[in-house]
Amino acid sequence: MTAGVKPRVKVPKTAAAGDVITIKTLISHKMESGQRKDKEGNKIPRKIINRFTCDFNGENVIEVIMEPAISTNPFFEFKAKVPESGEFKFTWYDDDGDIYEASKKIAVS
């Protein structure tokens, strides 16, 4: 895994059944578009987070496919309806095959 890559997520700890909550995610990751050249004139290989997914209790909530124009440290904010207590699983996929994961539980009353 690449050093210095840190996923962070913010999910409410509790909600009422059927509530729509706001989820925020950020991953610290230095992106490289594949368009720049190094000092010797060689292309620097593309290295981006190319896909992000969020699942709740095994069901997909959101999937995002990213292209080279994505910014460094991609931030996503989205809403999800919470029918029951469970766990959100967040996954970021890197060009080099690395996978970064985080999870957060939510209790529904």
N, C-alpha and C positions, 0 to 999 in steps of 0.2 A: 504494500500500500504506500501511496505517496505521503510523505511526511507533511505535517501542517494542515491536513485536510480535517475539518471539524464540522460535523453536522449539528445543527441546533434546531429544536422544534418547540413551539409553544402551543399547548392544548389545555383548555380548562380542565381542572381536576374533577368537577362534577357538572351535571346538567340534568334537566328534567327530560323524561321520555318524549321524543319527537322534537326536541329543541334543535335549532340550527345554530351551530357554533362556528366561530372563526378560528382557523388554524393558520399559524405562521411558521415558515421554515426558512432557514438560511444555512448554506454550507460554505465554509471558508475554503476556497479552492482557486488557485491561480490558473487562469485559463490561457490557452495558447491557440490562436485561430488557425495556424498552419500556413499563414500568408507571410509572416515575417521571416527574415533571414538573420543568421548569426554573423559574427565579425568576419568569418571566412567566406560569406556569401551563400552558405548552405541553408536550405529551408529548415526552419524549426518545426518539427512534427506537430500536427494538431493534437491538442490535449484539452478536451473539454468534458464537462459533465454533459453527456448526450441524452440522458433519459432520467426522469424522476417519476416515481410512483408512490401513491399512498393507498394503503388497504386498511379496512376496518373489519376486524374479525374474519379475515380471509377474503373479503369482497372488495373489489377495486372501487376507490372513491375518485381518484384522479390519476391520469397519466399524461406526462408532458414530454414531448420529443424536442430536444434543443439542437440548434444549429450553431455554426461558428460565431455568429454575431451575438451570442449570449454573453452577458457581462460577467466579469469576475465576481465570485461570491454570489451566485444566484439566490434570489429571495423570492419566495412564493407565499401569497396569502390567498386563502380560499375558504369557502364555507362547506360544511358537511352536516347532514341531518343525523342525529344520534338516536336510534330506536331503543338501544339497550346498553348496558354496561359492556365494556370490552376494551380492546387495545388497537390503537392506530399503529401501523408499521410503515415507516418511511424508508425508501430506498433510492439512492442516487447511483447511477452507472457511469463510469469513467471510460474514455476512449481506450485506455490501456488495459481494460478488463477488470480494474478494481471496482469493488462494490462497497458502498458505505451505507450503513443502516442505523436507524434510531427507532425507538418505539416509546409510546406514551399510553398509559391507561387512563380511562375515564369511567367514573361511577355515575350511573343513572338512577335517579330516585323516582 
